[in-house]
Amino acid sequence: TDASEKLAEKIHKLLSAEANLKAYSKQVENYLCLKMYDQAKSWQEAHLKLCDEVYSLSNGSFLDLEACLLSRIKLISIFIDMKLYSEGLELSIEALNMLTDEDEYDSLVEQFSLCCAYLGMNETEVRDLLINRLCEFVKFEHPEYIVGNWEKEELVSRLDNFIDRFNSAQNIIENKSDTAVAEVKDKADDESKIAQYGELAIAL
């Protein structure tokens, strides 16, 4: 019958997609080991697209939302490695709005905060972005939208948590910058000493 044929076709597509997802994931890891970020980005984007397609095709029964989120988290990490902070920020906002439980919350907040810090945003800009772009904080701005167990106090606490993470990310970046400057100075000093030894050897 038509119904059974359509079901068989759907199952075939899903099984093929599962094999492709594993292959994409393996190739992304291979490229990342070689620090070939352009290639890793391309394959991870394909992986994410397929994740979303499979999730939609199966109405969420074949692939759960967490797999789609994990694919986004991997791509955000690649964006950060490639210094594509604007793209990483947009994807982290999208992922946070998809989040249905706490399992990946910490990873996403950390990625969001790093992107904001690398983009040179200040605390006010981050707070405004949270309120305007993230669903949880839109609810904070418009209490009539609060549903379920969400309370104003919970939302304020979440907002403060984001700001704390952002400030920590800023400190990490500043420390990295100071370390990098010191390393450059040390290298320059070493090269200067080598040059001096060379001149002394020639003089002798």
C-alpha positions in Angstrom: 0.0 0.0 0.0 1.0 3.6 -0.3 1.2 4.1 3.4 3.5 1.1 3.9 5.7 2.3 1.0 6.0 5.8 2.4 6.8 4.3 5.9 9.6 2.1 4.3 11.0 5.1 2.4 11.0 7.2 5.6 12.8 4.5 7.5 15.4 4.1 4.7 16.0 7.9 4.8 16.4 7.9 8.5 18.8 5.0 8.5 20.9 6.6 5.8 20.9 9.9 7.7 22.1 8.1 10.8 25.1 6.7 8.9 25.8 10.1 7.4 25.7 11.8 10.8 28.3 9.4 12.2 30.5 9.9 9.1 30.2 13.7 9.4 31.0 13.6 13.1 34.1 11.4 12.5 35.4 13.6 9.7 34.9 16.8 11.9 37.0 15.2 14.6 39.7 14.2 12.1 39.9 17.8 10.8 40.0 19.3 14.3 42.9 17.0 15.2 44.8 18.5 12.2 43.5 22.0 13.1 41.9 22.3 9.7 39.2 24.5 10.9 37.7 25.6 7.6 37.1 22.0 6.7 35.8 21.1 10.2 33.4 24.0 10.0 32.1 22.9 6.6 31.5 19.3 7.8 30.0 20.4 11.2 27.6 22.7 9.4 26.5 19.8 7.2 26.1 17.7 10.3 23.9 20.3 12.0 21.8 20.7 8.9 21.2 16.9 8.7 20.5 16.8 12.5 17.7 19.4 12.0 16.3 17.6 8.9 16.2 14.2 10.6 14.6 15.7 13.7 11.9 17.3 11.6 11.5 14.2 9.4 10.9 11.9 12.3 8.9 14.5 14.4 11.6 14.1 17.0 11.2 10.4 17.4 14.3 9.3 15.6 16.7 11.9 16.8 16.2 13.9 20.0 16.6 17.7 20.4 19.7 17.1 22.5 21.6 15.8 19.4 20.7 19.0 17.6 21.9 21.1 20.5 25.2 19.1 20.8 25.8 19.7 17.1 25.3 23.4 17.6 27.6 23.4 20.6 30.4 21.7 18.5 29.9 24.3 15.7 30.1 27.2 18.2 33.4 25.8 19.5 34.7 25.7 16.0 33.5 29.3 15.4 35.4 30.4 18.6 38.6 28.6 17.5 38.3 30.4 14.1 37.7 33.8 15.8 34.2 34.0 14.2 32.7 35.4 17.4 29.6 37.1 15.8 28.6 33.8 14.2 29.2 32.0 17.4 27.1 34.5 19.4 24.2 34.2 17.0 24.3 30.4 17.2 24.6 30.3 21.0 21.5 32.5 21.2 19.6 30.2 18.9 20.8 27.2 21.0 19.9 28.8 24.3 16.4 29.5 23.0 16.1 25.8 22.1 17.3 24.5 25.5 14.8 22.3 27.2 16.8 21.1 30.2 19.9 21.9 32.2 22.3 19.3 30.7 24.0 21.7 28.2 23.2 24.9 29.9 26.6 25.6 31.4 28.5 24.9 28.1 26.2 27.2 26.2 26.4 30.0 28.8 30.2 29.7 28.7 30.3 29.9 24.9 27.8 32.8 24.8 29.9 34.7 27.4 33.2 34.1 25.6 31.7 35.4 22.3 30.4 38.5 24.0 33.8 39.1 25.7 35.8 38.6 22.5 33.5 41.0 20.7 34.4 43.7 23.3 30.8 44.1 24.6 30.3 45.7 28.0 28.1 44.5 30.8 25.2 46.8 29.8 25.3 45.6 26.2 25.3 42.0 27.3 22.4 42.6 29.7 20.4 44.3 26.9 21.1 41.5 24.5 19.9 38.9 27.0 16.7 40.7 27.6 16.0 41.4 23.9 17.1 38.1 22.3 16.7 35.3 24.8 13.2 34.0 25.5 13.7 33.6 29.2 14.7 37.2 29.6 12.0 38.5 27.2 9.6 36.9 29.8 11.4 38.9 32.5 10.7 42.1 30.5 7.1 41.1 29.9 5.8 39.3 33.1 2.5 38.5 31.3 4.4 35.9 29.3 5.8 34.0 32.3 4.5 30.4 32.2 5.0 27.2 34.2 7.5 27.5 37.1 9.2 30.6 35.9 9.3 33.4 38.4 10.8 36.9 38.3 13.3 36.0 40.9 14.5 33.0 38.9 14.9 35.1 35.8 16.8 37.8 37.6 19.1 35.1 39.1 19.7 33.6 35.6 20.5 37.1 34.2 23.0 37.7 37.0 24.5 34.3 36.3 25.1 35.2 32.6 26.7 38.5 33.6 29.0 36.8 36.1 30.1 34.3 33.4 30.6 37.2 31.0 32.9 39.0 33.5 34.8 35.8 34.1 35.3 35.4 30.4 36.6 38.9 30.1 39.2 38.2 32.8 40.2 35.0 31.1 40.7 36.9 27.8 42.7 39.7 29.5 44.9 37.1 31.3 45.5 35.4 28.0 46.4 38.7 26.4 48.9 39.5 29.1 50.5 36.1 28.8 50.8 36.4 25.1 52.4 39.9 25.4 54.9 38.4 28.0 55.7 35.5 25.7 56.4 37.9 22.8 58.6 40.0 25.0 60.5 36.9 26.2 61.0 35.7 22.6 62.3 39.2 21.6 64.7 39.2 24.6 66.0 35.7 23.6 66.5 36.8 20.0 68.4 39.9 21.2 70.7 37.7 23.4 71.3 35.3 20.5 72.2 38.3 18.3 74.6 39.6 21.0 76.3 36.2 21.3 76.7 36.2 17.6 78.3 39.6 17.5 80.6 38.6 20.4 81.6 35.4 18.5 82.5 37.4 15.4 84.5 39.9 17.4 86.5 37.1 19.0 
